[in-house]
Amino acid sequence: MGKKISKIPKTEGIKYAGSKLKLLPYILELASKTKAETVFDGFAGTTRVSQAFAQTGCRVISNDISVWSKTFGICYLKNKRSKKFYSEIIEHLNNLEPKDGWFTEHYGGSNDDISSAKLDGLKKPFQIHNTRKLDAIRDEIDNLNLNEIETSVLLTSLILALDKVDSTLGHYASYLNEWSPRSYKNLELKVPQLFETKKEHEVFQGDIFETIEKVEVDLAYFDPPYGSNNEKMPPSRVRYASYYHLWTSIILNDKPETFGKAKRRKDTSDTKAGSIFEEFRQNENGKFIATEAIEKLLAKTNAKHIILSYSSGGRATAENLFEILENAGKIIDFVKVDYKQNVMASMRWTNDWVKETEKKNQEFLFLIEKN
Ligand SMILES: C[S@@+](CC[C@H](N)C(=O)[O-])C[C@H]1O[C@@H](n2cnc3c(N)ncnc32)[C@H](O)[C@@H]1O
C-alpha cells in the first residue's frame, strides 16, 4: 500500500499554498491502482497534478475557480505548438524597453529604500527594475494579438518568471520588510516546460459544483482549500483569490481599483464571498459548512474512483471527514505523508487515524470507490 512510483513526470508551477508537488508520487501510485484513463482534477491550482496525469497518458479535465489556473491549464494541456515557436516571441519580450505603467505604480519598489517609499511608503512585492519590464511585456502580449492558447503560454511564462524574482513569503497578501535576495535578479522569461500530448484535454474555470455536472470520468482528484482551524482568523487570510490577486491582474490586465497595504484587487476584499470550502463557520446544525460541501461534492461526482486530499489543520475535522467518506463509498486505500519528516506511512483504515490528524504538517490521501 502507498508505494512511491519511480518515474514521476516533470511538472512546473508557481509557489502556491497547498501545491501537491511533493505528493505527486503518491497520487500517481494510488491512481495506477484504478487503471483510470480519464481523470478530473477538480481544484487544479498550479495544474501540477493535471500536468502529471496528462504525461502518463490520461485524458485530463482540469478545473479551478481561479483564472490563473485556467491560464496554466490551457498552457500545458491545450498547446500543440513547438517550443521553438515560443522561444522567438519570448526573446522579443525579454528585449523590450522597460517602461513605467500600472504595475510599477502599484507593485514596484526602489532598492535604495527598503520600504520602497518612492510614492506611497508601502512595502512592495517586486523591485522597480522588474515591474518596469513587467509593464512593457504585459502590454506587448496584448499587442501581439495571438490566440488564447498562445497567449496563455506567454502569460504562464511571465508569471513563472515573476515568481522567481518576488519579495514575498509565497503569496501576495503581504510583502517582506527587506528585499529578498532573488528580487535583485532580472526578470527573464523562459519557454514553459511544454510536453507533447495526443489526448484532447479540457480546461474549465468554474465553481466545482457547476463543473461537476458536466464531467464523467474514471477518476476524480479533489484537493479543496481546507480553511484554517483558527476560529479567529479572518477568512481573507486563507482565500486564494486574495493571496494571488496579482496573478489575476496580470492575466486580465484590467488595472482594477485596489485597496489596503498589499494593494489587493477591490474584488478580493473581505466583504466579498469566498469559496464555500474556505468557509470556517458551522451551520445552524453545528456542522462545518466546508465539510458539508465536501460531502455534497463526493455524492455528485460521476466517477468510479475518487482520490481526496486532506491536510491536517484543515477545517474539515477528521471525525467529520471519517463519517463522510464512509458514506460516500468504500475506502480502498489510504496514505499519510508527513511533510516535516518527509516520510510516508501507510496505515490501516480505522478510526485511529483521527488521532494522526491532530499532528501538524500531515497530508492524507484517500482512494474511494464510489457506492
Ligand atoms: C489546495 S489548492 C489546490 C492545489 C493543487 N492541487 C496544486 O497542486 O497546485 C485549492 C484550489 O481550490 C480552488 N478553489 C477554491 N474554491 C473552489 C471552488 N468552489 N471550485 C473550484 N475551485 C476552487 C482554489 O483556487 C485553489 O487553487
The ligand as a Tripos MOL2 file, in Angstrom:
@<TRIPOS>MOLECULE
LIG
   27    29     1     0     0
SMALL
NO_CHARGES

@<TRIPOS>ATOM
      1 C1         -5.1930   23.3080   -2.2440 C.3       1 LIG1
      2 S1         -5.4000   24.2490   -3.7020 S.3       1 LIG1
      3 C2         -5.1180   23.0840   -4.9850 C.3       1 LIG1
      4 C3         -3.6620   22.8840   -5.2680 C.3       1 LIG1
      5 C4         -3.3810   21.9790   -6.4490 C.3       1 LIG1
      6 N1         -3.7370   20.6030   -6.2190 N.3       1 LIG1
      7 C5         -1.9050   22.0600   -6.8130 C.2       1 LIG1
      8 O1         -1.1720   21.0730   -6.6860 O.co2     1 LIG1
      9 O2         -1.4840   23.1500   -7.2050 O.co2     1 LIG1
     10 C6         -7.1230   24.5320   -3.7610 C.3       1 LIG1
     11 C7         -7.6470   25.2020   -5.0230 C.3       1 LIG1
     12 O3         -9.0700   25.2360   -4.9960 O.3       1 LIG1
     13 C8         -9.5120   26.3570   -5.7290 C.3       1 LIG1
     14 N2        -10.9320   26.5850   -5.3630 N.ar      1 LIG1
     15 C9        -11.4150   27.1360   -4.2250 C.ar      1 LIG1
     16 N3        -12.7580   27.0770   -4.2240 N.ar      1 LIG1
     17 C10       -13.1440   26.4600   -5.3670 C.ar      1 LIG1
     18 C11       -14.4030   26.1140   -5.9230 C.ar      1 LIG1
     19 N4        -15.5470   26.3980   -5.2790 N.pl3     1 LIG1
     20 N5        -14.4350   25.4950   -7.1110 N.ar      1 LIG1
     21 C12       -13.2760   25.2310   -7.7770 C.ar      1 LIG1
     22 N6        -12.0490   25.5370   -7.2870 N.ar      1 LIG1
     23 C13       -11.9720   26.1500   -6.1010 C.ar      1 LIG1
     24 C14        -8.5170   27.4410   -5.3520 C.3       1 LIG1
     25 O4         -8.4660   28.4500   -6.3460 O.3       1 LIG1
     26 C15        -7.2100   26.6410   -5.2470 C.3       1 LIG1
     27 O5         -6.4730   26.7040   -6.4320 O.3       1 LIG1
@<TRIPOS>BOND
     1     1     2 1
     2     2     3 1
     3     2    10 1
     4     3     4 1
     5     4     5 1
     6     5     6 1
     7     5     7 1
     8     7     8 2
     9     7     9 1
    10    10    11 1
    11    11    12 1
    12    11    26 1
    13    12    13 1
    14    13    14 1
    15    13    24 1
    16    14    15 ar
    17    14    23 ar
    18    15    16 ar
    19    16    17 ar
    20    17    18 ar
    21    17    23 ar
    22    18    19 1
    23    18    20 ar
    24    20    21 ar
    25    21    22 ar
    26    22    23 ar
    27    24    25 1
    28    24    26 1
    29    26    27 1
@<TRIPOS>SUBSTRUCTURE
     1 LIG1         1 GROUP 0 **** ****
